[in-house]
Amino acid sequence: MKPEEKKLIKGIIINRFRGDLSLFEEGKKWIENKTKIPVIGIIPWLNNSFPPEDSLDLLEKKPCYSNPEIKVGIVKLPSISNFSDFDPLENEESLLIEWIRESQNLRKYDFIILPGSKQTIKDQIFLENSGLSQDIRDYSNSNGHIVGICGGLQMLGTTLEDPHFKEGSRKYSEQKIKGIGLLPLKTTFLEKKLTRQINSESLWPCQSKINGFEIHNGKTELDSNQNEFDIKPIFRDLDLGWYIKINKGGSIAGTYIHGIFENDDWRNQYLNLIRKGKNLPLLNQKSTSYKIKRESIIDNLANEFNKHLNIKALLT
């Protein structure tokens, strides 16, 4: 480090320390003597399952539960965003999550998720070129269940138009492309993103209060040229999501609401839709809320920082 950069450092924190903290006293002294910077805290290893810090953290997480009843496939888009949407599913003991990285038969999954994207056009081109678009269509034709979130919703539609080159279009021929075509929706990307908190009410798969947020580019509307689809709104606010029921038991749903799975009633009822199709017992509605579990984990982390970190050294 340059001398002017080193002057900015207040202290060193040792994170995720395993074992007896007292045994590291000599190591602490060595670091301070070598760097001339105080060690202001040694944070012990905590066994809680924390929400992922980034997409790599989520991708590398190992399954927590040994006897899952439902297998979920999440498509690993090159420009995946808002990976925290899936943390509530990681918390479900009955679920096993796997990442779909390449073309394959998707019928082993009880439902699949198309996540959000930082560059929807670019990721849709990836799906088409890799064969995954056709895999997803085949999965739908076999009465699979599909959820698209934000960019995933947009890709499930019929057309994507990027007149301002905002979503990964690299040339004019990519400014208007076909989507997967499972929902009769067309999306046009605008110059500015929409960001807002959401408080709404769901109509499917249950009536329930819904909280979440939107952060996306693009306006999505029904494609009037696709009248054969029996598409319905998921929420009372009609522009937040749509779904189609497949006659033999499957479903295709897409929503702009990030954090949709954090809504316990909605998540439980969607999972019960899957469980009913597999003749599994329905989930107990009285289970502990995911949000309460998450807050408890974060509170525990804060308590450990208060216990082991010299905050005053940072503030002086």
Buried (B, 14 or more C-beta within 10 A) or exposed (E): EEEEEEEEEEBBBBEEBEEEBEEBEEEBEEBBEEEEEBBBBBBBEEEEBBBBEEBEEBBEBEEBEEEBBBBBBBBBBBBBBBBBBBBBBBBBEBBBBBEBEEBEEBEEBBBBBBBBBBBBBBBBBBBBEBEBBEBBBBBBEEBBBBBBBBBBBBBBBBBBBBEBBBBBBEEEEBBBBEBBBBBBBBBBBBEEEEEEEBEBEBBBBBEBEBBBEBBBBBEBEBBEEBEEBEBBBBBEBEEBBBBBBBEEEBBBBBBBBBBBBBBBBBBBBBBBBBBEBEEBEEBEEEEEEBBEBBEEBEEEBEEBEEEBBBEEEEEE
